[in-house]
Amino acid sequence: MALGQSLQQKLLTKLSPQQIQLMKLLQVPTANLEERIKEELEENPALELADENEADDVSAEIKDEFETPEDEFEELDGSDDEYENIDVSEYVSDSDDDVADYKMKDDNYPELDDKKVIPIKNETTFFDLLYSQLSMMDVSEHQYKIAEQIVGSLDDDGYLRRETTSIVDDLAFRQNIITTEKEVEEVISLIQQFEPTGIAARDLKECLLLQLYKKQNDGDKSVDLAIKILEKYFDEFIKKHYSKLQATLSLTDDELKKVINQIIKLNPRPGGDAGESNAKESYVIPDFFIINNNGELELTLNGRNAPELRISSDYKDLMKEYDRGAKTDKKQKEAVQFIKQKIDGAKWFIDMIKQRQETLTNTMTAIMNHQYNFFLTGDDTEMKPMILKDIAEVTGLDISTVSRVANSKFVQTEFGTYRLKFFFSESLTTDSGEEVSTTEVKKILSDIIEAEDKRKPFADEELTELLNEKGYNIARRTVAKYRELLNVPVARLRRGL
């Protein structure tokens, strides 16, 4: 086999460490930015907040570092000339004390106060509720261990998806507890009496029936009828074959309506709504605010997004002290190199934060200008087609950069708080040749479905015809896709009485 040499040209794109860091910072939402900055402040003592409380004697600690023994510094690669010719003016500029130019607050706008702490509720979880009830059970220690295993096997919705035989095996192999399927079933029945009613059910049918059984003593005949329908005709009911149920059980429209009302009041996810933490509430901190000032939109960056950072004055004083010295002491040279690296790192991080703010502001400004009418009215039908490329072209940013901003940031308006990616949508051409946003089409589709006769809901073919009549050229499969995106079921499952 012959060996040879050849020349090849390859075009590669490599990101610098600064660019990679900027990309990471862009993805950090406002809620987490404070933590990220805190990490940097802890790692780099040359960086500090502009309004930082200087009650602690930081200067003394830093001067101790300045006098750190020689063996605690990394080996230096530079020459003596490099140390002696450091331009101290680069590190002790008076401008470092100025407020960062990206820190732009509108004092007349009621934005979040940087110094206020957002209260987070003391939450009780679904499993906390169950274990508190478990502790009050009048059972043997053996049964209590079985009950603990069962509760631990429930999913977040409160269902027991694990087979009884598997629970028996788990107890035997993991806890050395010997039991039987019958005993496990007995303990499951005890747990099914806990609140919220319906927990520890094996499927939706059992979950709903457990709730109906508890209401059976109310003397309401519709409850008994609902139990009968779920026990014997569950498939027919969930598929909304109401006419078949009426014929089989000789029910009037009024009787069937009462049964349906009983069932739809039940909770199909008892674990999902029990306990505050399982309600999955999230506290969204907006990255931007847009207000309508007499017909003119004004964009404000959340103050938490623009922290005031500066170079530590103690570190600058140490550089001045070095500049005044003889510059011949080896330990001092090593110490000043350490200080220089920390100051460089602090300047670099401040610059990254500045670039982050500029990128966020430019991106949001472009989105606001593109969707100006929506931000003025809050009307979804005013939404214009907009893709990542549109904003990238306006801002001069890369599409991937715009994507990072859109996927992780929120804007607060007078009509609600939105994730930025909400404003991006493809275009659709109408009969008149006008391009409209698919968001507008979804809004029209949603309005049609909401206004339909629930006794005869529109099939996808009929919805397609109605949209075509309104001038929207759209295929049936696309209508089905939009309907699913709107979480709207097929016509048969929308049918009512």
C-alpha positions in Angstrom: 0.0 0.0 0.0 1.5 3.3 -1.1 1.8 6.2 1.3 1.5 9.7 0.0 0.9 13.3 1.1 -1.8 15.6 -0.1 -3.0 19.1 0.7 -6.7 19.7 1.6 -8.6 22.8 2.3 -11.4 22.7 4.9 -13.7 25.5 5.9 -14.4 25.3 9.6 -16.2 27.6 12.0 -14.9 27.7 15.5 -16.4 29.7 18.3 -14.1 31.5 20.7 -14.5 31.0 24.4 -16.1 34.4 24.6 -18.7 33.5 22.0 -19.5 30.3 23.7 -19.9 32.1 27.0 -22.2 34.7 25.4 -24.4 31.9 23.9 -24.7 30.4 27.3 -25.6 33.7 28.9 -28.2 34.4 26.3 -30.0 31.2 27.3 -30.1 32.1 30.9 -33.5 33.5 31.8 -33.8 36.4 34.1 -34.9 34.2 37.0 -31.5 32.4 36.9 -29.3 35.3 35.9 -28.9 36.5 39.4 -27.6 33.0 40.5 -25.1 32.9 37.5 -23.7 36.4 38.5 -23.5 35.2 42.1 -21.3 32.3 41.0 -19.0 34.6 39.1 -18.8 37.0 42.0 -17.8 34.1 44.3 -15.2 32.8 41.8 -13.6 36.2 41.0 -13.0 38.6 43.9 -12.0 41.3 41.4 -15.6 41.6 40.4 -18.3 43.2 42.5 -21.8 44.7 42.4 -21.8 48.5 42.1 -24.0 48.9 45.1 -22.3 46.1 47.1 -22.2 46.6 50.9 -18.6 47.0 51.8 -19.0 46.5 55.5 -16.7 43.5 55.5 -13.0 44.2 55.4 -12.5 42.8 51.9 -9.4 44.9 51.4 -7.6 43.0 54.2 -8.4 39.6 52.7 -7.2 40.7 49.3 -3.9 42.1 50.7 -3.4 38.7 52.3 -3.7 37.2 48.9 -1.2 39.8 47.6 1.3 38.4 50.1 0.5 34.8 49.4 3.6 32.6 49.6 5.3 31.8 46.3 4.3 28.1 46.1 0.6 29.0 46.0 0.8 30.7 42.6 0.9 28.9 39.3 4.2 28.9 37.4 4.4 31.9 35.2 5.4 31.8 31.5 6.1 35.5 30.9 9.4 37.3 31.1 10.4 40.0 33.7 9.9 42.6 31.0 6.3 41.5 30.7 5.7 42.2 34.4 7.6 45.4 34.5 5.8 46.8 31.4 2.3 46.2 32.5 0.1 49.2 31.5 -1.5 49.9 34.9 -3.9 52.5 33.3 -5.7 49.6 31.7 -6.6 48.3 35.2 -7.2 51.5 37.3 -9.3 53.5 34.9 -11.7 55.9 36.7 -14.4 54.9 34.3 -14.7 51.6 36.1 -16.7 53.3 38.8 -19.3 54.6 36.4 -22.7 53.0 36.1 -22.6 50.4 33.3 -23.9 51.9 30.1 -26.3 48.9 29.6 -28.0 49.7 32.9 -31.0 51.6 31.5 -34.0 51.9 33.8 -37.1 53.9 33.4 -37.8 55.2 36.8 -41.3 56.0 35.8 -42.0 52.4 34.9 -43.2 50.1 37.6 -40.6 47.3 36.9 -39.5 44.7 39.4 -37.5 46.1 42.3 -34.0 44.5 42.1 -33.8 44.4 45.9 -37.2 42.8 46.5 -37.3 39.0 47.1 -40.1 37.2 45.2 -42.0 35.2 47.8 -42.3 31.5 47.1 -45.0 29.7 48.9 -44.3 27.0 51.5 -45.6 24.1 49.6 -47.2 20.8 50.7 -46.7 18.1 48.1 -49.2 15.4 47.1 -47.0 12.7 48.7 -46.8 14.8 51.9 -50.6 14.7 52.1 -50.6 10.9 51.7 -47.9 10.2 54.2 -49.6 12.3 56.8 -52.8 10.3 56.3 -50.7 7.1 56.3 -49.3 7.9 59.8 -52.9 8.0 61.1 -53.8 4.5 59.8 -54.7 1.9 62.5 -52.7 -1.0 61.1 -49.9 -3.3 62.1 -46.3 -2.4 61.4 -46.2 -5.1 58.6 -49.2 -3.5 56.8 -47.7 0.0 57.3 -44.6 -1.1 55.4 -46.8 -2.4 52.6 -48.7 0.9 52.6 -45.5 2.9 52.3 -44.4 0.8 49.3 -47.8 1.4 47.6 -47.8 5.1 48.2 -44.2 5.3 46.9 -45.3 3.4 43.8 -48.0 6.1 42.8 -47.3 8.3 39.9 -47.7 12.1 40.0 -51.3 11.8 38.9 -52.1 9.6 41.8 -52.5 6.3 39.8 -51.0 3.0 40.8 -49.6 1.8 37.5 -47.5 -1.0 39.1 -48.9 -4.6 39.1 -49.7 -6.1 42.4 -47.3 -9.0 41.8 -44.5 -6.5 41.2 -45.3 -4.8 44.5 -45.1 -8.2 46.3 -41.7 -8.9 44.6 -40.4 -5.4 45.5 -41.3 -5.9 49.2 -39.6 -9.3 49.2 -36.4 -8.5 47.4 -35.8 -4.9 48.6 -37.2 -4.9 52.1 -37.3 -8.6 53.0 -41.0 -8.3 53.7 -43.0 -11.4 52.8 -46.6 -10.8 51.8 -49.3 -11.9 49.3 -51.3 -10.3 46.5 -54.4 -10.5 48.6 -52.9 -8.6 51.5 -51.5 -6.0 49.1 -55.0 -5.6 47.6 -56.4 -5.1 51.0 -54.0 -2.3 51.8 -54.6 -0.7 48.4 -58.3 -0.6 49.3 -57.4 1.2 52.6 -55.3 3.8 50.7 -58.1 4.3 48.2 -60.1 5.8 51.1 -57.6 8.6 51.5 -58.1 12.1 50.3 -58.1 13.1 47.5 -60.7 10.6 46.5 -59.7 8.5 43.5 -56.0 8.0 44.3 -54.4 4.5 44.0 -56.7 3.6 41.1 -55.3 1.4 38.4 -56.9 3.2 35.5 -59.3 6.1 34.7 -62.4 4.0 35.0 -61.5 2.9 38.6 -60.5 6.5 39.5 -63.9 7.9 38.4 -65.8 5.1 40.1 -64.0 5.5 43.4 -65.2 9.1 43.4 -68.8 8.2 42.5 -68.9 5.5 45.2 -68.2 8.1 47.8 -71.1 10.3 46.5 -73.5 7.3 46.4 -75.0 8.1 49.8 -76.3 11.5 48.6 -79.5 9.9 47.3 -79.0 11.3 43.8 -80.3 8.8 41.2 -78.0 10.3 38.6 -75.0 9.1 40.7 -76.3 5.5 40.6 -76.9 5.8 36.9 -73.5 7.2 36.3 -71.9 4.2 38.2 -73.9 1.8 36.1 -72.8 3.4 32.9 -69.1 3.5 33.9 -69.2 -0.1 35.2 -70.9 -1.6 32.1 -70.7 0.9 29.2 -67.4 2.8 29.9 -66.1 2.5 26.3 -69.4 3.7 24.8 -69.4 6.7 27.2 -65.9 7.9 26.6 -66.5 7.6 22.8 -69.7 9.7 23.3 -72.0 7.1 21.7 -74.8 8.8 23.6 -77.6 7.7 21.3 -76.6 4.1 21.9 -76.6 4.6 25.6 -80.0 6.2 25.5 -81.4 3.3 23.5 -79.9 0.7 25.7 -80.8 2.2 29.1 -84.0 4.0 27.9 -82.7 7.3 29.0 -84.3 10.7 28.2 -82.1 13.6 27.2 -82.5 15.2 30.6 -81.4 12.0 32.4 -78.4 11.6 30.3 -77.4 15.3 30.8 -77.5 14.7 34.6 -75.3 11.7 34.3 -72.8 13.5 32.1 -72.8 16.5 34.5 -72.0 14.0 37.4 -69.1 12.5 35.5 -67.5 15.6 34.1 -67.3 17.1 37.7 -65.0 14.2 38.7 -61.2 14.6 38.8 -59.3 12.4 36.4 -56.0 13.4 37.9 -56.4 13.4 41.8 -52.7 13.5 42.4 -52.1 16.3 39.9 -54.3 18.8 41.8 -53.4 17.7 45.3 -50.7 19.7 47.1 -49.5 23.1 45.9 -46.3 21.8 44.4 -48.2 19.4 42.2 -50.3 22.2 40.8 -47.1 22.9 38.9 -47.3 26.7 39.3 -44.4 28.6 38.0 -43.4 32.1 38.7 -42.5 33.7 35.4 -40.2 36.7 35.7 -40.5 38.6 32.4 -37.3 39.7 30.7 -39.0 42.6 29.0 -41.9 45.0 29.6 -43.8 46.6 26.7 -46.2 49.4 27.6 -48.5 51.5 25.4 -47.8 55.1 26.0 -50.6 57.0 24.2 -50.3 54.8 21.1 -46.5 54.6 21.2 -45.0 51.3 22.4 -42.1 51.5 24.8 -39.8 48.6 25.5 -38.0 48.3 28.9 -35.5 45.6 29.9 -36.2 44.1 33.3 -33.8 45.6 35.9 -32.8 42.1 37.0 -31.4 41.6 33.5 -28.9 44.5 33.8 -27.0 44.3 37.1 -24.5 47.0 37.9 -21.1 45.3 37.9 -17.6 46.9 38.4 -14.0 46.1 39.0 -13.2 45.9 42.7 -11.5 49.1 43.9 -9.3 47.0 46.3 -7.8 45.2 43.3 -7.3 48.5 41.5 -5.5 49.9 44.6 -3.2 46.9 44.6 -2.3 47.6 40.9 -1.5 51.2 41.9 0.6 49.9 44.8 2.5 47.7 42.4 3.0 50.6 40.0 4.6 52.6 42.7 6.9 49.8 43.8 10.3 48.8 42.6 8.9 45.9 40.6 11.9 43.7 41.5 10.4 41.4 44.1 9.6 38.0 42.6 6.6 37.3 44.9 5.2 40.7 44.1 5.5 39.9 40.4 3.6 36.7 40.8 1.0 38.3 42.9 0.4 41.1 40.4 0.0 38.6 37.6 -2.7 36.9 39.7 -4.4 40.2 40.2 -4.1 41.1 36.5 -5.8 37.8 35.5 -8.7 38.4 37.9 -9.2 41.9 36.7 -9.1 40.7 33.0 -11.6 38.1 33.9 -13.9 40.6 35.6 -13.7 43.0 32.6 -14.4 40.2 30.3 -17.5 39.1 32.2 -18.9 42.6 32.4 -18.4 42.9 28.6 -20.3 39.6 28.2 -23.2 40.9 30.3 -23.2 44.1 28.2 -23.3 42.1 25.0 -26.1 40.0 26.4 -28.2 43.1 27.2 -27.6 44.6 23.7 -28.5 41.3 22.0 -31.7 40.9 24.1 -32.8 44.5 23.5 -32.1 44.4 19.8 -33.9 41.1 19.3 -37.0 42.2 21.3 -37.1 45.6 19.6 -37.2 43.9 16.2 -40.0 41.5 17.4 -41.9 44.5 18.8 -41.7 46.5 15.6 -42.7 43.4 13.5 -45.7 42.6 15.6 -46.5 46.3 16.5 -50.3 46.0 15.9 -50.5 42.9 18.2 -48.8 44.7 21.0 -51.1 47.6 20.6 -54.4 45.6 20.5 -53.6 42.1 21.9 -55.7 40.7 19.0 -54.3 37.4 17.7 -55.6 38.1 14.2 -53.2 41.1 14.0 -50.2 38.7 14.3 -48.0 38.9 11.2 -46.1 35.9 9.8 -42.6 36.0 11.3 -39.8 33.5 11.2 -36.4 33.5 12.9 -34.7 34.6 9.6 -36.8 37.8 9.6 -35.5 38.9 13.0 -31.9 37.7 12.2 -31.9 39.9 9.0 -33.1 43.0 10.9 -30.7 42.6 13.9 -27.7 41.1 12.0 -27.6 38.2 14.4 -27.3 34.6 13.6 -30.5 32.6 13.4 -29.3 30.3 16.2 -28.8 33.3 18.4 -32.3 34.6 17.8 -33.6 31.1 18.5 -31.8 31.0 21.9 -33.4 34.3 22.9 -36.9 33.4 21.6 -37.0 30.0 23.4 -36.0 31.2 26.9 -37.3 34.7 27.3 -40.7 36.3 28.3 -42.2 39.7 27.6 -44.9 41.2 29.8 -47.6 43.2 28.0 -50.9 44.7 29.1 -52.6 41.7 27.6 -50.5 39.1 29.4 -47.0 37.6 29.6 -45.8 35.7 26.5 -42.8 33.6 25.6 -41.1 35.2 22.7 -41.4 32.1 20.5 -45.2 32.7 20.6 -44.7 35.5 18.1 -43.1 33.3 15.5 -45.3 31.6 12.9 -45.3 30.5 9.3 -47.3 32.3 6.6 -50.4 31.3 4.7 -51.6 32.8 1.4 -55.2 33.9 1.2 -57.4 34.0 -2.0 -56.4 37.7 -2.4 -52.7 36.7 -2.4 -52.1 38.3 1.0 -49.8 36.5 3.4 -51.3 35.9 6.9 -49.9 34.3 10.0 -50.8 30.8 10.9 -51.6 32.1 14.4 -54.4 34.2 12.8 -55.7 31.0 11.1 -55.7 29.1 14.4 -57.6 31.9 16.1 -60.3 31.9 13.4 -60.4 28.1 13.6 -60.8 28.3 17.4 -63.6 30.8 17.1 -65.5 28.6 14.6 -65.2 25.6 16.9 -66.3 27.6 20.0 -69.4 28.9 18.2 -70.4 25.5 16.7 -73.6 23.6 17.7 -72.3 21.0 20.1 -75.1 18.6 19.1 -73.7 18.7 15.6 -70.0 19.7 15.8 -68.1 20.3 12.6 -66.0 17.6 11.1 -62.5 18.5 9.8 -63.9 18.6 6.2 -66.6 21.1 7.2 -64.0 23.2 9.1 -61.8 23.2 6.0 -64.8 24.4 3.9 -65.6 27.2 6.3 -62.0 28.4 6.3 -61.9 28.3 2.6 -65.1 30.4 2.4 -63.3 33.0 4.6 -60.5 33.1 2.0 -57.9 30.9 3.8 -56.5 28.3 1.4 -55.9 25.4 3.7 -56.0 21.6 3.3 -58.0 19.3 5.5 -54.9 17.6 7.0 -53.6 21.1 7.9 -56.9 21.9 9.7 -56.5 18.6 11.6 -53.0 19.5 12.5 -54.0 23.0 13.8 -57.0 21.5 15.7 -54.6 19.1 17.5 -52.2 22.0 18.3 -55.2 23.8 19.9 -55.9 20.7 22.0 -59.3 20.3 20.4 -60.6 16.7 20.0 -62.3 15.3 16.9 -66.0 16.2 16.2 -67.3 12.9 17.7 -65.7 13.7 21.0 -67.0 17.3 21.0 -70.5 16.2 20.6 -72.9 17.2 23.5 -76.6 17.1 24.2 
